[in-house]
């Protein structure tokens, strides 16, 4: 086995990679970040490829000594993780984050959150919040000094996402978001910082800008300096489009009030069917429908739909939006539990 007891398989999703590296750093042990490059076949379900190298490659190629554990996320990384375990003679443990789109029994541990609705299993750890480390205070960039001076306190940071299947930020949703911002600021006073993202449609942002009737500064992705991290520490409250688990989590971990804004869904028939099946299963926890769905998801024959509405509901039921749920304490406890579980796996003979 390698002195690097952990390999972290990085894919092409920034959010997944960020969460993987945060977990690896928290484990406080040597690790190696391995960038995966995917071929066309990676679009197919990993169950069809098992442990082959037909869908991925690395530069340079992977060679022994093999790690004690592999940490990965996303469907496309699964064949690479399986290949490493087979190459190690079955000694490498597999830890997957979010959902693997594959039989749960293939993994030693799956770390997930409510939007993936994975069934209860001994090797499934369901946390309420994604693994996001505490943020250190960041000053507002100097280029925003004049804008900041013109905005009265308190500050409401409006974090705007965008299209994330099946959710869409169209012009109608942008107008409703503006109405929400207007109403909240009339109630609490102050002004708004409105930050878009790479996924925010330009037309929706234009609609939002036209419909705002309160003091506000718009910060455009790619045009202005990035002040997202600074406002996480400086804003007095947040309005967050609920299409991004990471944005919701980071706003909640500020310890300040957060208002989630639900986007409309334009789901295809697969998502609607999966969501309806899950709703029917949840309404009858002991039914054949529930047992059948959990069985098929566990076997990797059906992939649970990613429903951020489930996450928003779970966060609301825990009182996190109302300020009663102590998100900082909850996140710290969940991070500690996740780290302990993974370290125990890595150290197990």
Secondary structure, 3 states (H helix, E strand, C coil): CCCCCEEEEECCCHHHHHHHHHHHHHHCCCEEEEECEECHHHHCCHHHCCCCCCCEECCCCCCCCCCCEEEEECHHHHHHHHHHHHHCCCCCEEEEECCCCCCHHHCCEEEEEHHHCCCCCCCEEEECCCCCCCCCCCCCCHHHHHHHHHCCCCEEEEECCCCECCEECCHHHHHHHHHHHHHHHHHHCCEEEEECCCCCCHHHHHHHHHHCCCCEEEECCCCCCCCHHHHHHHCCEEEEECCCHHHHHHHHCCCCEEEEECCEECCCHHHHHHHHHHHHHHHCCCCHHHHHHHHHHHCCCCCCCCCHHHHHHHHHHCCCCCCCCCHHHHHHHHHHHHHHHHHHHHHCC
